[in-house]
Amino acid sequence: MSRSLRLGILASGGGTNLQTIIDRCQDGSLDASIALVLTNNPDAGALNRAREADIPTICINHREYATREDFDQAVVGALQAAGVELVVLAGFMRIITQTFLEAFPQRVINIHPALLPAFPGLHVQQQALDYGARFSGCTVHFVDSGVDTGPIIIQAVVPVLPDDTADTLAARILEQEHRIYPRAIQLIAEKRVHIDGRQVLIDPPSPPTEESLINPGLEA
């Protein structure tokens, strides 16, 4: 049996994506183990989720560091001490620096609740509604030095409904986040993911689909 991929999960909030990853590791559908859950927020709900699953945790409060680089160096040290191989950002509300990326080259991934490259940054569900977008969704991508600009691994599409609010749209997107984030991690664990410039190649390719989504739908 191959050795499972050692994950370091970084979270700042409630940790619902963390919980999904914990569940998938426990049921054996994800060939990975969580070596450390790290947060910058001592009140993060993610800490309780990790402790309930007997996963090691650490809180490194960014307010105690003079610069982003100093904070990132402390985070990197904790992750390296835990033997982390892949860093998974799960609602981690800090922009990481080159210090971090150089320590884990092409080994940091993030999930964003929009169809990148559309609507990077914050408050993206409201941005989609304000713009009149017909579709939204979520994206798992590698992290680079930009904000939500790294190569895309997998995406899920969610229609924007006429009566949607930012909260209802976010809830439906979150359901898809819980599906595609473990899938992206599993592809990496299987060593099937390769980066070629801006393209993420899956080897062998996943079965293609020719399905099209149209919103509002065409009349019969």
C-alpha beads as a LAMMPS data file, in Angstrom:
LAMMPS data file: protein, C-alpha beads

220 atoms
219 bonds

1 atom types
1 bond types

-500.0 500.0 xlo xhi
-500.0 500.0 ylo yhi
-500.0 500.0 zlo zhi

Masses

1 110.0

Atoms # bond

1 1 1 0.000 0.000 0.000
2 1 1 1.317 3.449 -0.915
3 1 1 2.007 5.909 1.876
4 1 1 -0.746 8.493 2.299
5 1 1 -0.078 12.128 1.474
6 1 1 0.575 14.226 4.591
7 1 1 -1.606 17.322 4.623
8 1 1 -1.301 20.590 6.492
9 1 1 -4.695 22.327 6.645
10 1 1 -4.731 26.083 7.244
11 1 1 -8.041 27.577 8.350
12 1 1 -9.250 30.767 9.999
13 1 1 -12.954 30.054 10.520
14 1 1 -15.484 27.322 11.102
15 1 1 -13.726 24.685 9.049
16 1 1 -16.490 23.052 6.989
17 1 1 -14.065 22.189 4.185
18 1 1 -11.691 20.861 6.831
19 1 1 -14.484 18.641 8.161
20 1 1 -15.121 17.235 4.706
21 1 1 -11.434 16.409 4.289
22 1 1 -11.370 14.799 7.744
23 1 1 -14.400 12.682 6.806
24 1 1 -12.897 11.598 3.484
25 1 1 -9.615 10.639 5.161
26 1 1 -11.508 8.618 7.749
27 1 1 -13.725 6.757 5.280
28 1 1 -10.741 5.848 3.097
29 1 1 -11.889 7.639 -0.044
30 1 1 -8.996 10.098 0.277
31 1 1 -5.497 8.648 0.284
32 1 1 -4.180 11.268 2.677
33 1 1 -3.736 11.999 6.360
34 1 1 -3.880 15.335 8.143
35 1 1 -0.570 15.929 9.878
36 1 1 -1.488 19.346 11.282
37 1 1 -4.329 21.848 11.402
38 1 1 -2.992 25.371 11.765
39 1 1 -4.906 28.580 12.329
40 1 1 -4.136 32.244 12.877
41 1 1 -7.348 32.671 14.872
42 1 1 -7.492 31.288 18.431
43 1 1 -11.307 31.204 18.229
44 1 1 -11.496 29.300 14.945
45 1 1 -14.067 26.519 14.914
46 1 1 -11.627 24.494 12.833
47 1 1 -9.592 23.885 15.997
48 1 1 -12.495 22.087 17.666
49 1 1 -13.147 19.972 14.566
50 1 1 -9.516 18.890 14.476
51 1 1 -9.334 18.136 18.185
52 1 1 -12.466 16.012 18.004
53 1 1 -10.717 13.955 15.322
54 1 1 -7.478 13.717 17.366
55 1 1 -5.558 15.750 14.803
56 1 1 -2.636 17.881 16.026
57 1 1 -3.376 21.615 16.056
58 1 1 -1.473 24.837 16.460
59 1 1 -2.510 28.493 16.568
60 1 1 0.005 31.048 15.316
61 1 1 -1.566 34.452 15.810
62 1 1 -0.522 36.816 13.025
63 1 1 -1.025 39.794 15.337
64 1 1 2.082 38.729 17.245
65 1 1 4.367 39.210 14.212
66 1 1 5.731 42.462 12.842
67 1 1 5.612 41.435 9.173
68 1 1 3.801 38.977 6.932
69 1 1 7.136 37.332 6.166
70 1 1 7.874 36.734 9.855
71 1 1 4.426 35.208 10.316
72 1 1 4.826 33.006 7.251
73 1 1 8.231 31.819 8.440
74 1 1 6.683 30.691 11.712
75 1 1 3.891 28.887 9.839
76 1 1 6.383 27.234 7.488
77 1 1 8.444 26.041 10.444
78 1 1 5.409 24.399 12.069
79 1 1 4.353 22.711 8.831
80 1 1 7.851 21.416 8.108
81 1 1 8.204 20.109 11.660
82 1 1 4.984 18.132 11.132
83 1 1 6.281 16.605 7.889
84 1 1 3.615 18.252 5.737
85 1 1 3.835 17.494 2.010
86 1 1 0.810 19.415 0.690
87 1 1 -0.544 22.645 2.185
88 1 1 -4.328 23.004 1.891
89 1 1 -5.836 26.435 2.471
90 1 1 -9.386 26.044 3.761
91 1 1 -10.771 29.450 4.570
92 1 1 -7.374 30.788 5.626
93 1 1 -7.822 34.553 5.691
94 1 1 -4.233 35.579 5.137
95 1 1 -2.379 36.367 1.919
96 1 1 0.736 34.240 1.966
97 1 1 4.122 35.562 0.864
98 1 1 6.941 34.353 -1.322
99 1 1 8.598 33.037 1.843
100 1 1 5.810 30.473 2.082
101 1 1 5.710 29.596 -1.604
102 1 1 9.449 29.017 -1.781
103 1 1 9.212 26.564 1.125
104 1 1 6.412 24.579 -0.577
105 1 1 6.864 25.097 -4.340
106 1 1 3.734 24.018 -6.246
107 1 1 2.558 22.340 -3.038
108 1 1 0.004 24.897 -1.832
109 1 1 -3.613 24.739 -2.973
110 1 1 -6.676 26.850 -2.264
111 1 1 -10.408 26.782 -2.904
112 1 1 -12.201 29.923 -4.032
113 1 1 -16.006 30.351 -4.153
114 1 1 -16.164 31.657 -7.729
115 1 1 -15.293 30.522 -11.236
116 1 1 -11.832 31.981 -11.568
117 1 1 -10.536 34.076 -13.186
118 1 1 -13.886 35.831 -12.593
119 1 1 -14.400 37.477 -9.193
120 1 1 -11.163 36.997 -7.280
121 1 1 -10.831 38.364 -3.770
122 1 1 -13.596 38.777 -1.191
123 1 1 -17.408 38.998 -1.180
124 1 1 -17.520 37.107 -4.451
125 1 1 -21.120 35.878 -4.231
126 1 1 -22.370 39.445 -3.937
127 1 1 -20.066 40.430 -6.784
128 1 1 -21.656 37.754 -8.988
129 1 1 -25.153 38.945 -8.091
130 1 1 -24.294 42.603 -8.640
131 1 1 -22.772 41.796 -12.014
132 1 1 -25.806 39.792 -13.122
133 1 1 -23.831 36.584 -13.647
134 1 1 -25.942 33.593 -14.702
135 1 1 -23.464 31.094 -13.280
136 1 1 -21.107 31.004 -10.349
137 1 1 -19.284 28.137 -8.700
138 1 1 -15.975 27.262 -7.097
139 1 1 -12.387 26.657 -8.121
140 1 1 -9.521 24.651 -6.635
141 1 1 -6.216 26.122 -7.756
142 1 1 -2.539 26.147 -6.976
143 1 1 -1.439 29.216 -5.067
144 1 1 1.042 31.610 -6.643
145 1 1 2.219 35.111 -5.758
146 1 1 -1.036 36.739 -6.959
147 1 1 -4.489 36.801 -5.385
148 1 1 -6.500 33.819 -6.688
149 1 1 -4.388 33.703 -9.858
150 1 1 -2.736 30.280 -9.713
151 1 1 -3.248 27.400 -12.188
152 1 1 -6.713 25.848 -11.972
153 1 1 -7.071 22.187 -10.960
154 1 1 -10.847 21.642 -10.899
155 1 1 -14.030 23.714 -10.998
156 1 1 -17.726 23.208 -10.281
157 1 1 -20.506 25.327 -11.780
158 1 1 -23.589 26.514 -9.889
159 1 1 -26.457 28.420 -11.552
160 1 1 -27.437 31.771 -10.085
161 1 1 -31.171 31.638 -9.342
162 1 1 -33.503 34.632 -9.726
163 1 1 -34.228 34.853 -5.991
164 1 1 -30.668 34.201 -4.812
165 1 1 -29.055 36.235 -2.089
166 1 1 -25.355 36.179 -1.369
167 1 1 -26.054 33.729 1.467
168 1 1 -28.194 31.275 -0.520
169 1 1 -25.752 31.295 -3.418
170 1 1 -22.832 30.783 -1.042
171 1 1 -24.587 27.794 0.572
172 1 1 -25.070 26.032 -2.772
173 1 1 -21.505 26.772 -3.811
174 1 1 -20.244 25.362 -0.503
175 1 1 -21.927 22.043 -1.271
176 1 1 -19.817 21.813 -4.423
177 1 1 -16.672 22.882 -2.578
178 1 1 -17.113 19.841 -0.374
179 1 1 -17.183 17.659 -3.493
180 1 1 -14.277 19.045 -5.499
181 1 1 -11.702 19.863 -2.810
182 1 1 -11.204 16.236 -1.723
183 1 1 -11.148 15.248 -5.402
184 1 1 -8.327 17.683 -6.149
185 1 1 -6.338 16.391 -3.171
186 1 1 -6.867 12.799 -4.288
187 1 1 -5.602 13.567 -7.789
188 1 1 -2.448 15.039 -6.249
189 1 1 -2.104 12.061 -3.899
190 1 1 -2.252 9.771 -6.935
191 1 1 0.539 11.826 -8.563
192 1 1 -1.701 12.543 -11.541
193 1 1 -1.400 16.335 -11.471
194 1 1 1.233 18.173 -13.511
195 1 1 1.615 21.911 -14.145
196 1 1 2.555 23.117 -17.617
197 1 1 2.623 26.915 -17.554
198 1 1 -0.904 27.966 -16.642
199 1 1 -2.337 24.557 -17.513
200 1 1 -2.908 21.794 -14.984
201 1 1 -2.729 18.434 -16.742
202 1 1 -4.346 15.304 -15.288
203 1 1 -2.599 12.066 -16.270
204 1 1 -4.391 9.985 -17.345
205 1 1 -7.150 12.445 -18.224
206 1 1 -10.476 12.123 -16.458
207 1 1 -13.401 11.044 -18.667
208 1 1 -14.538 14.010 -20.769
209 1 1 -18.015 15.464 -20.626
210 1 1 -19.870 17.327 -23.335
211 1 1 -22.649 18.567 -21.079
212 1 1 -23.630 22.207 -21.484
213 1 1 -25.356 24.420 -18.936
214 1 1 -27.617 27.245 -20.042
215 1 1 -29.232 29.728 -17.656
216 1 1 -32.010 30.708 -18.152
217 1 1 -32.851 27.452 -19.864
218 1 1 -33.925 27.163 -23.481
219 1 1 -37.614 26.771 -24.145
220 1 1 -38.723 23.324 -25.270

Bonds

1 1 1 2
2 1 2 3
3 1 3 4
4 1 4 5
5 1 5 6
6 1 6 7
7 1 7 8
8 1 8 9
9 1 9 10
10 1 10 11
11 1 11 12
12 1 12 13
13 1 13 14
14 1 14 15
15 1 15 16
16 1 16 17
17 1 17 18
18 1 18 19
19 1 19 20
20 1 20 21
21 1 21 22
22 1 22 23
23 1 23 24
24 1 24 25
25 1 25 26
26 1 26 27
27 1 27 28
28 1 28 29
29 1 29 30
30 1 30 31
31 1 31 32
32 1 32 33
33 1 33 34
34 1 34 35
35 1 35 36
36 1 36 37
37 1 37 38
38 1 38 39
39 1 39 40
40 1 40 41
41 1 41 42
42 1 42 43
43 1 43 44
44 1 44 45
45 1 45 46
46 1 46 47
47 1 47 48
48 1 48 49
49 1 49 50
50 1 50 51
51 1 51 52
52 1 52 53
53 1 53 54
54 1 54 55
55 1 55 56
56 1 56 57
57 1 57 58
58 1 58 59
59 1 59 60
60 1 60 61
61 1 61 62
62 1 62 63
63 1 63 64
64 1 64 65
65 1 65 66
66 1 66 67
67 1 67 68
68 1 68 69
69 1 69 70
70 1 70 71
71 1 71 72
72 1 72 73
73 1 73 74
74 1 74 75
75 1 75 76
76 1 76 77
77 1 77 78
78 1 78 79
79 1 79 80
80 1 80 81
81 1 81 82
82 1 82 83
83 1 83 84
84 1 84 85
85 1 85 86
86 1 86 87
87 1 87 88
88 1 88 89
89 1 89 90
90 1 90 91
91 1 91 92
92 1 92 93
93 1 93 94
94 1 94 95
95 1 95 96
96 1 96 97
97 1 97 98
98 1 98 99
99 1 99 100
100 1 100 101
101 1 101 102
102 1 102 103
103 1 103 104
104 1 104 105
105 1 105 106
106 1 106 107
107 1 107 108
108 1 108 109
109 1 109 110
110 1 110 111
111 1 111 112
112 1 112 113
113 1 113 114
114 1 114 115
115 1 115 116
116 1 116 117
117 1 117 118
118 1 118 119
119 1 119 120
120 1 120 121
121 1 121 122
122 1 122 123
123 1 123 124
124 1 124 125
125 1 125 126
126 1 126 127
127 1 127 128
128 1 128 129
129 1 129 130
130 1 130 131
131 1 131 132
132 1 132 133
133 1 133 134
134 1 134 135
135 1 135 136
136 1 136 137
137 1 137 138
138 1 138 139
139 1 139 140
140 1 140 141
141 1 141 142
142 1 142 143
143 1 143 144
144 1 144 145
145 1 145 146
146 1 146 147
147 1 147 148
148 1 148 149
149 1 149 150
150 1 150 151
151 1 151 152
152 1 152 153
153 1 153 154
154 1 154 155
155 1 155 156
156 1 156 157
157 1 157 158
158 1 158 159
159 1 159 160
160 1 160 161
161 1 161 162
162 1 162 163
163 1 163 164
164 1 164 165
165 1 165 166
166 1 166 167
167 1 167 168
168 1 168 169
169 1 169 170
170 1 170 171
171 1 171 172
172 1 172 173
173 1 173 174
174 1 174 175
175 1 175 176
176 1 176 177
177 1 177 178
178 1 178 179
179 1 179 180
180 1 180 181
181 1 181 182
182 1 182 183
183 1 183 184
184 1 184 185
185 1 185 186
186 1 186 187
187 1 187 188
188 1 188 189
189 1 189 190
190 1 190 191
191 1 191 192
192 1 192 193
193 1 193 194
194 1 194 195
195 1 195 196
196 1 196 197
197 1 197 198
198 1 198 199
199 1 199 200
200 1 200 201
201 1 201 202
202 1 202 203
203 1 203 204
204 1 204 205
205 1 205 206
206 1 206 207
207 1 207 208
208 1 208 209
209 1 209 210
210 1 210 211
211 1 211 212
212 1 212 213
213 1 213 214
214 1 214 215
215 1 215 216
216 1 216 217
217 1 217 218
218 1 218 219
219 1 219 220
